[in-house]
Amino acid sequence: MTDVAVVGSANADLVVEVPRRPGGGETLIGGELRTLPGGKGANQAAAAARSGAATAFVGCVGDDGNGAFLRSRLVDAGADVSALASVEAATGTAIILLTPDGENSIVVSPGANHAFDLDAAARVSSVWEGAPVVVLSLEIPHETAFHVAEAAAAAGSRVLLNAAPSVLVGREVLQHCDPLVVNEHEALEVLGASESDPDADDYARLAQRLLAAGARSVVVTLGSEGALVAEGSAEAPEIETVPAYRVTAVDTTGAGDAFVGATAAELARGRSLREAVRFATAVSAVAVQRVGAQSSYADRAEVEEFIAARA
């Protein structure tokens, strides 16, 4: 039986290390080009599976070499790919520039991910509809993601929406999110606000506004500062900041996806949202110490050893 169904994107990540981000019109000589498995949805599925959840990945790849590569890596991570369709389009691709500080700049060409429309979702609804936890992000058509959120919630699933890349999200979707997971910038965009908003640096207040906008619970990820968890009513929310583990970051690519997948896996195990976020921060901390997205994700036993060593 599936514990976590991840409905989302799969991309081949083309990674090049560069000394710094290039300026306009500038050419830099980078390091060796590496092709690694990625895409927000596939990353989240790999992280959930490695965290111990029976995980199914739902989406589209191209009928090409990159599609076969991504499919095999998900299988290696322990995910069920029976609902991963192959379509007549190029597999999604992400071009990633990685700087020495571990930060990255990413450009995504969606490719086959755009083929995951309402009809495609309906054809595999038996996989995601009614799963204990359904994870969604926004590298697939938004109409599809929002429809799946509503249908999954109606079937009794707990819906985790990672609103990234971020857009304005209406109450009719937010009311199904338990939790809504965003970073500090995405929180503003989901609310339709800008960086000039008076609450732009007040993450507790942003979380409270997201609850007022309809979300059932909210997690605001704060990078090296950890994550803020907000539950309860918008008028009197229960808010807690979960600190990050202090590690030296080598590559932050996919760290947020690792966090999301691990959170979903813990929720499927019956953990509280706060407990799930605490475990997920450890998964992310291990991931950022290695290069790549899925290639950096640790199995549950290794994460538990990491937590024990830091206790």
N, C-alpha and C positions, 0 to 999 in steps of 0.2 A: 504493500500500500504506500502511496506517495504521502510524505510529510509536508514537503514544500514544492510547489509548482512555480517556476520562474518563467514569466512570459516577457520576452524581451529580445534584445539584439545580440548578434554575434559578429565580431570583426576580427580580421587579421591585423595585428598591430605591427607596423613597420617602425622600428625603433632605431634612432641614430643619436649617439652621444655627441653633444656639441659643447664648446667651451663657454658659450653664452648664447642668448637668443639673438638672432640676426636682426639688424635694423632694416628699414625699408630700402629695397634695391641692393642689399648687401649679400654677398656669397661667402659662406663659411665652409671650411673643410671639416667634416665630421668623422666620427669613428665608423667602425664596421656596421653595416646594416644587418639588423636581426629581425626575423619574422617570428612573432610570438602570438599565442592565442589571447584574444581579448573580446571587447564588446561588453557593455554594462550588464546585459542579461546573462550572457555566458559566464562572465566573471562571477556574478552573484550566485549562479547555479553551482559553479565549481567550489566556491567558498562554503556554500551550504552543505554540499555533499562531503567535502573534506571535514566539516564540523560535525558530521555524523548523521545528518538528516537524509532520509530517502528522498531524493530530489529528482524532479523531472524538469527538463528544459524545453520550452515551447517557443518556436520562432522559425526563421527562414535563413538559409545560406544558399549560395550559388552552387550549381552543378559543376564545380571546378576544383582545382587542387586545394585552394584555400578553404573551401567548404569541407572537403574531406579531412583536411588537417584539423579544423576546428571541431568537427564531429569526433575525431579520434581522441583529441585532448580532453573533451568533456567526458568521454567514456573512461579515460584514464583517471579522471578525478572522481569517478563513481556516479556520474549523473546518468539518468535515463534519457536517451535522445530519440525515442521512438516517435515523438511528436515534433521533431526538428525536420522541417520540409526542405527539399532541394528544389530550387526554382531556376527559370531561365533568366538569370541576371548575375552580374558579378557579385561575389561575396563582399559584404561590407568591409571597408578598410579604414584604419586609423593611422595617420602619420604622426609620430610622436618624437619631439625633440627633447632630449633629456640633458639637463645641465648638471654641473658637478655638485650642486647643493641638493640634488635629489628631486628637484622640482621639474615639471614637464609642461610643455605646450602641445596641444593636441588638435588636429584637424581630422574630422570624420567624414568619409564618403559613405553614406548609408547603404547603397547598393541593394542587395536582396532584402535587407531589413524593411524596406519600403513595401515589399510584397506581402507583409503580414497585415492584411486588411481584415475587415469584419468577416468575410467569407472564410479566410484562412483560419481565423480564431474559432469560428463555428465548427470547422471540420475536426478540430481536436479538442472541443469543449469537454469531452469526457475526461481529459487529462487534468485540466485546471479547475473545472467547475466542481466545487465541493471539496477541494483539497484543504487540509487544515489551515495552511498558510499559503497565500498567493502573493508573489512579489512582482511588482511592475516598475518599469522605468520608462523614460520618454525618448529613447532612440528608435522606437517603432512609431507608426502613425498614431497621433494623439487620440484620434477618434477610436481606434482599436483599444488602446490602453484604458481609456475612460469607460468604454463599454465593458471590458473584461472586469474592471473594478466593480462596476455596478452589478453585473451578473454573478460574479464570484461571491460578493457580499450577500446577495439575495439567496444564494445556495448555502450560506452558512460559513463561508471561508473568512478567515481573518486576512484583511488586505493590507499589505505594506506597499505604499507607493513611495518610491524614490523619485522625486520630481526633478529629474535631471536628464538632459538639459532642461532648464527651468522655463516655465511659461506661467501665465496667469491661470489659476485653477479655480473653478467655480465651486460653490457650496454643494451642488449636486454630486460632485466627485469627492470633495473633501470629507463629506459625511461618512464615507465608507473607509477612510484611511485610519488604520489603527496598528502601527503609526504612519504618519507622514514623516519621511526622512528627507531633510534638506541641509545644505550648508548655509552659512550666514548670508551669502549672496542670493542663493536660490530662495531663501525665506522671503526676501524682499520681492522677488519677481513673482512668486506664487501669490503674494498679496497685491500685486499690481503697483508696488511702491518702487522708489528709486533710492540710490545711494545717499541722496540729500534728505531722506526721511529722518525726522528727529529721533526715531528709534533704531536707526541703522546699526548702532553699536551696542544696543541694549538687547541681548539675545533672549533674555527671559521675557522681556516685553514683546518681542517678535513672536516667540512661542505662544504667549498668551493671546496675541492677535490671531494667530493661526487656529487656535482652539475656538476663538470667537467666530472665525470664518467658517467653522464647521468640522475641522479635523477632530477625531476622537482622541488621539494622542499625537504628540509631536516629539521628534528627536532632531535637534540642530547639531550637526557635526561641526567641530571647531578645530580640526587639524591637530596640531601638536598640543592644543589646550584641552582636548578631550571631546566630550559631547554633553549637551544639555537635554534632559528628559523632562517633558511636561505632560501631565495627565490630569484628569478631573475637569471641573467646570472652568470656563474662561474667567468667571468672576473670582474664584478662589482656587487657582490651579496648584497642584503639587509639583514643584519644580526642584530638580536636583542636577547638579553638574558632576559628571563622572570624569575624573581626571585621566589624561592619557599616560601611558608608560613612557618613561624617558629613554629613548634609544637614538642611535645615530642613523638617520635616514639615508639610504642609498638611492632609492627610487620610489616615489610616491604613487606611481601609476597603478591604478586599480585598488588602492588602499581603501577608498570609500566603498567600492563594490565588495571588498572582503568584509568590511564592517556590516554592510546590508545583508549579505548572505549569511554571515554568522549570527546576526540578530534574528533572522528568520528561522534559522535552525534551532536556536534556543527557545523561541516562542513556540515552535512546534513540539518541543520537549516539555512544554507546560511551565516554563520559567516566566517570571514577571518581566515586564519591559525593562525595568532597571537592571535586573539580573542579566538579561540578554545583552544589554548595552555594555555591561562590565566585561562580559566574555568577549564581545565583539571588539572592544578596544584592544584586548590582548592579541586577537587575530590580526588586526591592522598593524599593531606594533611589530609583530614578527614579519609581516609582509613587507613593510617599508625598508627592512634591512637587506632585502634581496632585489635583484633586477627583474622587471616584468610584472605582469598582473597575475594571471593564473599560475604562472611558473613560480611565483613567490609565496603561494598559499600553503600553509602547513596543515598537516593532519591534526585531528583533535588531541591526540596523545602528546604531540610536541607542544601544542599551545598550553595544555594543562601543565606540562613540565615548566614552561616559561612562567606561568602564573605562580606556580609553587616556588620557583626560584626567586621571585620578586616579593613574596609574602613577608 
